[in-house]
Amino acid sequence: MINPYLIAFALGGPEVIAIGAVVLLLFGAKKLPELARGIGKASGEFKKAQNEFKHSIETAEEEAIKTEKEEAEKPKS
């Protein structure tokens, strides 16, 4: 079955060019480098936060597994 959301947001070459032209008209040529830098920094911060979150989840999983193994190895009284 075809996903309607995929069709609605599928952008081809002409659409990307049209969006770029609209952005150029709205912000002007002088503001585009600042806008691109801001988007790049935001993207970098997002990826950094994503990696930190993933690392904390992996660390928590490893600690839980370690604790389970320690509990299983303890002699039952």
N, C-alpha and C positions, 0 to 999 in steps of 0.2 A: 504494500500500500504506500502511496506517495504521501510524505509528510508535508502538510500545507505550510508549516513554519519554514521549512527548508526552501520551498519555492518562493515564499515572500521575502526572504532575506538573501537569496542568491544574487550576488552582484557580478556582473560581467565587466568587460573593459569600458564600454560606453557609459555605464552607470558610474563607475569610479571616476572617469574623466569629468562627468557632469557634476558630481559631488565636489571634486577638486576645484572646478571653476566657481561653484557657488561659495566655497570656503575662501577662495582667493578674492572674490568680490566682497564678501562680508568683512574679512579681516585685513585685506590689503597685503601687498608684497612685503612691507616692512615688519608686520606682525607675525608672518608665517614662521620665520625661524624661531621666534620666542615661543610660539604655540607648539612647534615641533619639539623644542627642548623640554617644555613643560610636560608634554605627553610622554616623552622618553623617560624623564625622571619619575613620573607617576608609574609608568610601566615597570621600571626598575625596582621601585619601592614595593609594588605589588608582588613581583616575583620574589623579592627578598622575604617579605612577610609570608608568602606561600611556602617557601623553603623552610623557614623557621618553624612554621606550624607543622609541616610534614616531619621535620626532625623531632619536634616535641612529641608527636604521636608515636613515632618509631621508638623513641626512648622510653615512653610510658609502656608500650607493648613489651619491650625487652625486659623492663623491670618487673612487669606482671608475670612474665614467663619465668624469670629468675626466682621470684617469690614463690610461685607454684612449685617449682622444682625443689626449693629448699623445704617447703612445707611437706612435700611428698617424701623427702629423704629423712625427715625427723622421725625417730622411733616413737611409736604410739605408746603412751603410758596407760 
